[in-house]
Amino acid sequence: MRHNYTNEDGDYPEDKRAGSVDVENISQEAEDRRRDINRLTRGESLDRTLRRHQITGIAISGTIGTGFFINCGDFIGLSGSVGVILSYLFAGLIVTAVMLCLSEMVSVRPVPGAIFEYPKLYVDPALGFAVGFTYWLAYCMSCATLTVSTAVLTRYWQFPIDIGWVIVIVLIGVASSNIFGVAIYGNIEWVVKWFKLILVLGLDILMISINLGAGPKGEYIGGRYFSSEYRFTPGFSDTHIDDPHQKVDIQGGGGVLLALWTTTTLAQHAFIGVELPVVTAGEAKYPRRDLPKASRRIYLISNLVYVVSALIVAFNVPFTNPNLSPLHGAANDSITGHRSPFVIAIVNAGITHLPGFVNAVFIFAAWTAANTALYVASRTLFSLSKNSDIRYVRETIGRTSSGGTPLVAIGVSFLFAFLAFFGAQQGDVQKPLGVFSRIATTSILCVYGCECLAFLRFRAGMAHVRTIDRNDPKYTKTYYKSPRQPFPAYFGLIACFLLVLFNGWDTFFRISRRTISGSDAAVELLAAYLGPVLFVVFYILYKFVNGTQITGYPQFRNAYTPMETGLDREPPESANKIRRFLSWIK
């Protein structure tokens, strides 16, 4: 039977999208939906106060951290001037494919916990559980990573202060910014957004100036490092490459391809956070109106920032620069702003004092990204707890304060930040940093792949239930329709799977050559595959305990409407283009 969800004008009416039902003729599907609504509204809820400019602030603050500013130089050293650009470009294409899928799903169904609700609803409840806990774990590890990074960056000035005390100060700042309510937090992140965008713009202008001869040395660089011998490294190498004609571990085109694959995998870490507009679905004031547009803007901004900035800085720093760190075995004193290609270019130009200021800016960028990581982890855990069948979990972690702040979820997620002390106590700080960041990256790749799979099922289900049609002109008027589907979804799914599967290839290569100790190999393999292994374990355990099945298409009948009432009474966009523009940047 065809259920027509449109009125006589062909629109999707408010009562159907908001979930009202006729109680006199209630159906089993409506009863199931009522239970879903009750499940998502148990206890107290999050505070819906975030506006579009705050949402983009949270996303940009969480995406643009030290991962790009520092690690970009490592990628230049591994793959060359053109290689680093291709790495960020390909990593950006993967993220774009994922975000096209998420943007459409969140426009149709903007619900709290959307990241795991979509795989749960459109694929399998066990997959939703695995995605949710993997996502939460990834951001807990990211918070610890960024906390260590923030503290370690202070070594630039060689202050006689134990790094443990610096971590304490950082953690106090991270916790404080999260516990005072989402309205204050959103305003803080709005300020941070503009600070980071101005920082990127300023660094790019400075790099262009240095390339043209600015600075005390007045050396004109031009396109010297984009000549044929500097575009790509001579192949793949674990150690620093000092000469364009140096013999490396894997020579020729195969080595260049493997170097590009490695830097693309590592560059994916810089894009973690582009999905954050979807995470704010439970606190967005107008989720249906704002989230799809915010999602699209963030991945476009991230792609533009990373690709353009990598291009500009690569003009000034060749892969042979001795200050660039190799893929493995970076010295402890290089885990500061000294290894940033931006700082290297400034120092090479003979500009004094400015490198210290830039390092201070990197510290601020890392700290604010740690704030966002804790925000994401706590909101994910809160939504997972509200979905829990365990009453104690629902009534503790799944509750908020009177102001709508999930304090218990923040506290539980914050416990993982203390792993930063473990990293600081190690003799080689680079090793725990690498482990934490790689676990986070591979875990997020698992999540991204599942979102693409969920979209494929979301799209296919429409043909079976026929309550909604992507080809209907009214669909594009009411929702966002992502272009060229299903090709982006398939591309994102396959790319994420391959990156996860082969992300540890360099460790196996070093084992085959016997150039790595057994303990180091174990640590690197743990970092490369712990996230995916935990994801599979979460999925299998939930499926075994609860006996879940893949959701059949007939069960999608109510899967294309929001599970919270009132979302369709959002004010429309202003007809004034200037006001619309200012609403994103005010």
VOGU-3710 file (C-alpha; in Angstrom, 3 decimals, decimal comma):
1> mrhnytnedg> 0,000/0,000/0,000  1,365/3,435/-0,919  1,415/5,935/1,943  1,130/9,465/0,596  2,985/11,868/2,913  2,226/14,926/0,784  -0,705/17,296/0,947  -2,763/18,524/-1,974  -0,032/21,045/-2,828  2,567/18,285/-2,971
11> dypedkrags> 4,458/19,387/0,162  5,560/17,161/3,019  3,227/18,487/5,713  4,249/19,370/9,249  2,062/16,844/11,013  3,490/13,887/9,088  7,100/14,967/9,365  6,778/15,813/13,051  5,357/12,412/13,788  1,723/13,064/14,870
21> vdvenisqea> -0,561/10,059/14,474  -4,264/9,354/14,526  -4,739/7,701/17,935  -8,071/6,194/16,886  -6,474/4,231/14,054  -2,991/3,735/15,401  -0,908/1,242/13,451  1,935/-0,959/14,534  4,395/1,263/12,685  3,094/4,317/14,520
31> edrrrdinrl> 3,377/2,496/17,833  6,958/1,550/17,029  7,653/5,165/16,228  6,102/6,331/19,476  8,454/4,025/21,364  11,373/5,487/19,407  10,292/8,994/20,406  10,053/7,970/24,049  13,452/6,335/23,841  15,072/9,539/22,625
41> trgesldrtl> 13,311/11,784/25,136  13,795/9,855/28,368  14,828/12,091/31,240  16,159/15,507/30,507  17,336/16,570/27,069  20,094/18,689/25,603  19,572/22,425/25,298  18,634/23,431/21,741  20,384/26,800/21,598  23,120/26,483/18,962
51> rrhqitgiai> 22,687/28,730/15,951  24,383/28,303/12,593  27,393/30,506/13,287  28,075/28,623/16,526  27,707/25,259/14,779  30,261/26,188/12,142  32,490/27,542/14,909  32,486/24,205/16,736  33,209/22,311/13,516  36,032/24,553/12,306
61> sgtigtgffi> 37,613/24,674/15,757  37,579/20,891/15,950  38,851/20,371/12,409  41,675/22,914/12,142  44,160/21,926/14,837  47,880/21,291/14,971  47,569/18,182/12,802  47,886/20,244/9,660  50,271/22,965/10,836  52,827/20,487/12,196
71> ncgdfiglsg> 52,379/17,274/10,218  52,195/18,958/6,829  55,988/19,164/6,909  56,293/15,430/7,574  54,125/14,769/4,524  56,313/17,002/2,366  59,347/15,033/3,540  57,673/11,738/2,708  56,008/12,485/-0,641  57,377/15,775/-2,038
81> svgvilsylf> 55,884/19,155/-2,961  53,246/17,861/-5,368  52,808/14,677/-3,349  51,601/16,526/-0,239  49,008/18,422/-2,298  47,705/15,217/-3,877  47,530/13,588/-0,431  45,332/16,324/1,019  43,293/16,465/-2,175  42,536/12,739/-2,160
91> aglivtavml> 41,844/12,710/1,600  39,506/15,647/1,010  37,656/13,802/-1,742  36,983/10,924/0,645  35,652/13,297/3,288  33,533/15,081/0,689  31,927/11,789/-0,346  31,110/10,988/3,284  29,724/14,437/4,003  27,483/14,401/0,921
101> clsemvsvrp> 25,850/11,311/2,397  25,546/12,743/5,908  24,261/16,113/4,706  21,300/14,541/2,951  20,431/12,150/5,757  20,554/14,892/8,403  18,293/17,110/6,293  15,663/14,364/6,245  16,143/13,064/9,773  17,912/15,513/12,138
111> vpgaifeypk> 18,091/13,575/15,398  20,400/13,508/18,430  23,093/10,869/18,058  22,720/11,023/14,281  26,200/9,558/13,706  25,136/6,168/15,086  21,382/6,476/14,550  21,718/6,271/10,749  23,668/2,958/10,669  21,365/1,647/13,392
121> lyvdpalgfa> 18,162/2,568/11,573  19,106/1,859/7,974  21,497/-1,089/8,351  21,589/-2,976/11,661  21,168/-1,998/15,354  24,441/-3,814/16,067  26,222/-1,630/13,518  24,786/1,487/15,142  26,116/0,339/18,516  29,566/-0,367/17,064
131> vgftywlayc> 29,666/2,985/15,255  28,586/4,883/18,376  31,161/3,400/20,731  33,929/3,496/18,135  33,180/7,155/17,461  33,157/7,940/21,171  36,459/6,107/21,687  38,034/7,934/18,727  37,264/11,345/20,170  38,372/10,316/23,644
141> mscatltvst> 41,726/9,329/22,132  41,766/12,537/20,097  41,275/14,588/23,265  44,244/12,841/24,881  46,362/13,317/21,750  45,618/17,024/21,506  46,254/17,513/25,214  49,724/15,980/24,898  50,368/17,994/21,742  49,417/21,217/23,486
151> avltrywqfp> 51,733/20,507/26,401  54,641/19,334/24,276  54,494/22,441/22,078  55,504/24,480/25,137  58,930/22,828/24,908  59,723/25,291/22,156  60,811/27,829/24,790  62,507/25,227/27,053  60,817/26,448/30,215  62,015/24,663/33,409
161> idigwviviv> 58,494/23,350/34,079  57,604/19,664/34,199  55,339/18,748/31,318  52,946/17,058/33,735  52,006/20,428/35,249  51,429/21,850/31,801  49,033/18,981/31,085  47,160/19,754/34,312  46,676/23,366/33,193  45,527/22,249/29,743
171> ligvassnif> 43,040/19,763/31,198  41,569/22,383/33,516  40,990/24,643/30,523  39,442/21,820/28,478  37,056/20,808/31,266  36,072/24,380/32,118  35,079/25,289/28,583  32,735/22,290/28,426  30,912/22,392/31,765  29,477/25,911/31,612
181> gvaiygniew> 26,773/25,128/29,083  26,571/24,805/25,336  25,559/28,449/24,764  28,795/29,733/26,310  30,791/26,976/24,647  29,258/27,791/21,254  30,178/31,466/21,603  33,753/30,558/22,566  34,074/28,352/19,500  32,635/31,077/17,281
191> vvkwfklilv> 35,482/33,362/18,357  37,984/30,533/17,897  36,663/29,893/14,375  37,570/33,372/13,219  40,884/33,280/15,039  41,892/30,114/13,179  40,684/31,295/9,788  42,579/34,579/10,208  45,624/32,559/11,323  45,515/30,428/8,172
201> lgldilmisi> 45,051/33,478/5,967  47,908/35,284/7,698  50,275/32,319/7,369  49,414/31,915/3,680  50,105/35,592/2,992  53,373/35,347/4,908  54,436/32,238/2,942  53,715/34,013/-0,358  55,733/37,023/0,816  58,676/34,860/1,859
211> nlgagpkgey> 58,586/33,061/-1,478  58,844/36,409/-3,254  61,843/37,467/-1,166  60,450/39,038/2,005  62,545/38,836/5,164  66,050/39,901/6,173  67,703/37,437/3,782  65,640/38,667/0,835  66,012/35,385/-1,046  63,632/34,852/-3,964
221> iggryfssey> 62,475/31,214/-4,077  59,777/31,200/-6,737  59,015/27,770/-8,207  62,391/26,256/-7,367  60,903/23,459/-5,249  58,321/22,545/-7,856  60,956/21,592/-10,398  60,968/17,980/-11,579  63,415/16,733/-8,940  61,416/18,141/-6,004
231> rftpgfsdth> 57,834/17,403/-7,057  57,969/13,873/-5,678  60,452/12,026/-3,510  62,551/9,376/-5,320  60,434/6,706/-3,622  59,370/5,533/-0,185  61,796/5,924/2,709  61,552/5,453/6,472  64,421/7,848/7,010  65,015/11,443/6,012
241> iddphqkvdi> 65,830/12,017/2,327  68,764/14,409/1,977  69,108/14,436/-1,811  66,583/14,173/-4,684  68,725/11,403/-6,209  69,262/9,492/-2,973  68,673/5,736/-2,991  65,638/4,945/-0,830  63,925/1,821/0,533  61,489/1,454/-2,390
251> qggggvllal> 62,650/3,169/-5,570  60,703/4,392/-8,585  57,028/4,777/-9,323  55,970/2,056/-6,903  57,778/3,783/-4,062  56,226/7,143/-4,962  52,760/5,567/-5,006  53,316/3,959/-1,593  54,561/7,264/-0,189  51,395/8,955/-1,482
261> wttttlaqha> 49,223/6,205/0,011  50,897/6,608/3,396  50,573/10,393/3,471  46,937/10,189/2,330  46,154/7,862/5,228  47,931/10,135/7,704  46,389/13,284/6,170  42,957/11,861/6,935  43,609/12,749/10,590  43,575/16,463/9,701
271> figvelpvvt> 40,008/16,142/8,359  38,611/14,559/11,516  35,886/16,906/12,683  34,211/17,840/9,401  31,211/15,773/10,474  30,695/17,824/13,659  27,650/19,764/12,392  25,822/16,425/12,392  26,914/15,794/15,995  25,240/19,049/17,073
281> ageakyprrd> 21,847/17,811/15,840  20,630/17,444/19,436  21,564/21,025/20,374  20,949/22,911/17,132  18,132/25,428/17,424  17,026/24,874/13,814  18,569/21,546/12,793  16,618/20,903/9,604  17,324/24,358/8,223  20,927/24,826/9,356
291> lpkasrriyl> 22,685/21,457/9,607  22,749/20,425/5,925  24,156/23,796/4,888  26,622/23,879/7,770  27,811/20,367/6,875  28,457/21,347/3,261  30,256/24,545/4,202  32,611/22,831/6,621  33,974/20,204/4,253  34,379/22,822/1,519
301> isnlvyvvsa> 36,257/25,147/3,894  38,466/22,289/5,128  39,368/21,220/1,606  40,144/24,780/0,595  42,258/25,515/3,674  44,339/22,339/3,538  44,941/22,079/-0,197  45,687/25,769/-0,749  47,868/26,114/2,361  49,804/22,931/1,537
311> livafnvpft> 50,386/24,266/-1,975  51,673/27,615/-0,716  53,986/26,272/1,994  55,376/23,597/-0,362  56,773/26,398/-2,527  59,093/27,328/0,359  60,160/24,011/1,913  61,579/21,073/-0,110  61,485/17,471/1,059  65,276/17,599/1,502
321> npnlsplhga> 65,087/20,244/4,252  67,020/18,786/7,235  64,487/20,129/9,760  61,688/17,925/8,447  61,050/14,793/10,475  61,173/11,304/8,944  58,156/9,002/9,053  59,566/7,087/12,021  61,999/7,979/14,741  61,522/11,721/15,097
331> andsitghrs> 63,630/13,105/17,874  61,883/14,403/20,978  63,111/17,960/20,564  61,472/18,107/17,127  57,962/17,513/18,491  57,407/21,260/18,707  56,724/24,115/16,338  60,265/23,683/15,009  59,077/20,891/12,711  56,229/22,912/11,193
341> pfviaivnag> 56,986/23,841/7,568  55,566/27,293/8,265  58,064/27,861/11,081  60,874/26,353/8,976  60,133/28,811/6,158  60,064/31,742/8,593  63,396/30,737/10,151  65,001/30,183/6,731  63,924/33,701/5,739  65,848/35,077/8,726
351> ithlpgfvna> 62,784/36,438/10,539  63,413/36,422/14,306  60,879/36,312/17,165  57,967/35,473/14,837  58,517/31,670/15,095  57,877/31,846/18,846  54,632/33,729/18,276  53,521/31,209/15,662  54,278/28,349/18,077  52,101/30,068/20,702
361> vfifaawtaa> 49,294/30,223/18,150  49,745/26,488/17,494  49,348/25,859/21,226  46,052/27,738/21,233  44,881/25,828/18,152  45,691/22,477/19,789  43,978/23,406/23,056  40,760/24,541/21,368  40,702/21,377/19,256  40,988/19,360/22,491
371> ntalyvasrt> 37,955/21,290/23,801  35,956/20,234/20,767  37,100/16,616/21,055  35,721/16,448/24,602  32,476/18,098/23,452  31,981/15,491/20,717  32,902/12,564/22,970  30,508/13,690/25,718  27,552/14,276/23,372  28,105/10,926/21,693
381> lfslsknsdi> 28,223/9,126/25,047  25,134/10,997/26,232  23,130/9,944/23,163  24,364/6,363/23,465  23,321/6,301/27,127  19,845/7,604/26,344  19,483/4,680/23,941  20,704/2,176/26,520  18,416/-0,561/27,833  20,174/-0,317/31,205
391> ryvretigrt> 18,142/1,937/33,472  21,093/3,017/35,626  23,014/4,186/32,553  19,992/6,130/31,273  19,451/7,822/34,617  23,093/8,788/35,175  25,133/9,253/32,009  21,982/9,788/29,947  20,787/12,793/31,941  21,662/16,462/31,847
401> ssggtplvai> 21,837/19,295/34,337  18,976/21,760/34,646  20,718/23,835/31,986  20,823/20,983/29,488  24,523/20,117/29,923  25,403/16,369/30,109  27,807/16,744/33,035  28,159/13,031/33,803  28,861/12,199/30,151  31,460/14,979/30,109
411> gvsflfafla> 33,067/13,565/33,268  33,232/9,993/31,981  34,673/11,067/28,623  37,129/13,367/30,384  38,669/10,398/32,207  40,321/9,302/28,956  42,101/12,654/28,736  44,291/11,485/31,608  45,986/9,174/29,121  47,900/12,344/28,294
421> ffgaqqgdvq> 49,955/11,779/31,445  50,913/8,347/30,140  52,138/9,934/26,927  54,087/12,599/28,782  55,916/10,083/30,957  57,273/8,122/28,024  60,867/8,672/26,994  59,771/9,086/23,374  56,762/11,390/23,277  56,300/10,785/19,563
431> kplgvfsria> 55,412/7,135/20,111  52,293/7,606/22,310  51,238/10,573/20,197  51,457/8,441/17,084  49,541/5,603/18,750  46,719/7,825/20,015  46,281/9,710/16,733  46,395/6,567/14,594  43,796/4,813/16,733  41,554/7,858/16,375
441> ttsilcvygc> 42,092/8,083/12,610  41,374/4,431/11,800  38,367/4,415/14,117  36,890/7,453/12,386  37,510/5,840/8,981  35,409/2,867/10,134  32,640/5,277/11,110  32,851/7,157/7,809  32,554/3,929/5,835  29,457/2,955/7,805
451> eclaflrfra> 27,822/6,334/7,104  28,270/5,720/3,381  26,754/2,252/3,764  23,854/3,702/5,738  23,202/6,215/2,959  23,117/3,492/0,317  20,440/1,725/2,338  18,689/5,044/3,060  18,501/5,702/-0,683  17,514/2,180/-1,676
461> gmahvrtidr> 14,797/2,017/0,971  12,855/4,840/-0,643  12,061/2,661/-3,642  10,553/0,020/-1,360  8,418/2,035/1,065  7,497/4,770/-1,442  6,670/7,313/1,240  9,316/9,680/-0,058  10,964/10,118/-3,443  14,375/11,713/-4,100
471> ndpkytktyy> 13,316/12,434/-7,682  10,283/14,417/-6,609  10,885/18,184/-7,087  9,254/18,701/-3,693  12,051/16,626/-2,127  14,738/19,092/-3,163  12,536/21,941/-1,955  12,165/20,414/1,513  15,435/18,501/1,921  18,975/18,512/0,578
481> ksprqpfpay> 19,611/16,122/-2,311  23,297/15,256/-2,640  24,550/15,141/-6,246  25,785/12,192/-8,303  24,596/9,548/-5,873  25,208/6,660/-5,362  28,746/7,095/-6,764  30,076/9,275/-3,896  28,692/6,804/-1,357  30,358/3,829/-3,056
491> fgliacfllv> 33,603/5,765/-3,432  33,626/6,767/0,240  32,815/3,250/1,405  35,506/1,551/-0,689  38,154/4,198/0,009  37,626/4,045/3,775  37,790/0,249/3,732  41,049/0,226/1,763  42,682/2,898/3,920  41,846/0,953/7,072
501> lfngwdtffr> 42,937/-2,380/5,626  46,332/-1,225/4,365  47,158/1,546/6,838  49,729/-0,637/8,573  51,567/-1,776/5,440  54,732/0,174/6,307  55,090/-1,750/9,570  54,862/-5,092/7,773  57,432/-3,795/5,304  59,843/-2,928/8,092
511> isrrtisgsd> 59,263/-6,323/9,711  60,150/-8,039/6,433  63,381/-6,052/6,268  64,104/-6,617/9,955  64,604/-2,919/10,552  62,208/-2,732/13,503  62,288/-4,376/16,932  59,564/-6,746/18,013  58,249/-4,371/20,679  58,103/-1,430/18,292
521> aavellaayl> 56,366/-3,555/15,665  53,757/-4,629/18,204  53,084/-1,022/19,208  52,748/0,151/15,603  50,421/-2,701/14,631  48,364/-2,010/17,737  48,063/1,621/16,708  47,172/0,696/13,123  44,490/-1,899/13,831  43,216/-1,520/17,411
531> gpvlfvvfyi> 40,422/0,828/16,328  39,085/-1,433/13,541  39,427/-4,533/15,744  37,430/-2,898/18,545  34,823/-1,838/16,000  34,388/-5,448/14,844  34,327/-6,693/18,465  31,623/-4,166/19,406  29,547/-5,254/16,412  29,874/-8,997/17,025
541> lykfvngtqi> 29,241/-8,773/20,785  26,106/-6,676/20,383  24,807/-8,923/17,638  25,515/-12,059/19,681  23,935/-10,733/22,881  20,874/-9,136/21,285  20,423/-11,342/18,226  19,860/-8,398/15,889  19,204/-8,727/12,175  19,863/-6,440/9,244
551> tgypqfrnay> 16,904/-4,073/9,018  14,536/-4,997/6,213  13,317/-2,342/3,808  9,643/-2,751/4,861  10,704/-1,481/8,314  11,783/1,830/6,783  8,221/3,129/6,592  8,765/5,652/9,409  12,508/6,022/8,859  12,302/9,220/6,843
561> tpmetgldre> 10,655/11,472/9,421  12,238/13,210/12,432  11,852/11,518/15,801  11,377/14,807/17,644  8,383/17,105/17,279  8,640/20,767/16,434  11,549/20,537/14,007  9,357/21,479/11,081  8,186/24,756/12,595  11,569/26,335/11,965
571> ppesankirr> 11,596/29,846/10,494  12,410/29,969/6,792  15,546/31,535/5,385  15,509/35,296/5,091  14,792/36,533/1,586  17,539/39,114/2,055  20,832/37,674/0,779  22,935/39,958/2,963  21,105/38,851/6,106  21,533/35,204/5,126
581> flswik> 25,249/35,755/4,654  25,621/37,603/7,956  23,772/34,826/9,806  26,714/32,538/9,084  29,471/34,929/10,099  28,039/37,208/12,800
//
